[in-house]
Amino acid sequence: MQKAKYTAAGLAFAMAIAGASGPSAGEIEEKQMAEHSYVGMWVTDDGHVRHELLPNGRYDEARGNRQSAYRGRYEVTGTHIEYWDDTGFTADGDFVDANTLHHGGMILRRR
């Protein structure tokens, strides 16, 4: 029986075809969110509310000394943001410009 001979490039190509599965839809969405211009920390002028938009489509909001007071998922469409909190309530907001978010009667600024 004759053994197959592969060049390094041929072996790499064969392995890539056999195991190639590309990024998942979730990985693609997370990469897009990470590159979204609104990802990051948003804070009220008095520092009481600290609202972090995470690159995986989740948010974590601290209030005063209470870390992670609210957590959930979010989606941004244009300059509008929709929130779905893990406890069941919903909220929304609008980005006025690259550094200002109006949300729940509050004005938050990018940090």
N, C-alpha and C positions, 0 to 999 in steps of 0.2 A: 504494500500500500504506500502510495506516494504522499508525503506531507505537503500541505499547501504552504507556499512561501509568500510572505507579505513584506512589502517595504514599510518603513515606519509611517510614511504618509498614507499608504494603502490601509494599514492596520487602524490608524486613527480615523480614517474615513469610514471603514466598516464598523468600528465601534460607535462612531457618531450616529450612523444610520440605525444601528441596532438599538441604541439607547436614547436616541433623540426624542425628546418630548416637549421641547420649548417651554416657555413660561406659561403658567396656568392663568386663567382669566383673573383670579384673585391677585396674583403677583403683578399682572399688568395694571390692574386697577390701583393697587397699592403704590406702584411706581408713579402713576399719573397723579395720585393724591399727594405723594411726597413732593412732587414738582409743582403742585398747585400754589399759586402765589399767596393764598390766605392761610396756609398751614403755619402754625406757630402759636405764640402766646399773645393773648389779648387781655388788657387790664383796664379797669376803671381808673379814673384819675386819682381817686383816693386809695387805690390799691386793694380795696375790700374784695372785689370780684376778680379772680384770675381764671381766665377761660383759655384752655389749651386745645387747639385743633390739631389732632395727631395725624400723621401721614397715612394711617391705615383706615381713615374714615370714621374714627371714634373721637370723642372729646372728653375732657376731664376738667370739671369746673370746681375751683376752690372758692370758699366764701369765708372771709375773716380768718379765724384760726382753724376752720374746718376744711381739711384737705379732702379732695374727691367728694365734695358735697353732692355733686351731680355728675353722672357719667352716662354716655350713650353713644349713638351714632349720628352722623350728620351727612348731608349732601349739599353741595353748592351748585346752583344753576345760574350762570352769569354772575350777578352780584347779590343774589338772594341765597340765604342759607336756611335749611330746614333741619330741626333737631328732633330726635326720638330718644327720650331718656329711658334708661333701663327700668325705671319704676313705672313707666307707662304714659307719662305726659309728653306733650309735644310743644314745640316753640319754634319761632322763626326769627329772622333778622335780615338786615341788609347792610352790605358794605357800601359806605358812602364814597370812599376812596381807598387807596392802597393801605392806609393807616388808620381808618376809622370804621368801626362796626357798631351799628345800632341794633340792640338785642334786648327784648323784654323791658323796654323803657329805660335802658341804660345806654351809655356811650362808652365803648371800650376802644382802647388804642393799642396798636401793635407795640410789642416790646422786643 
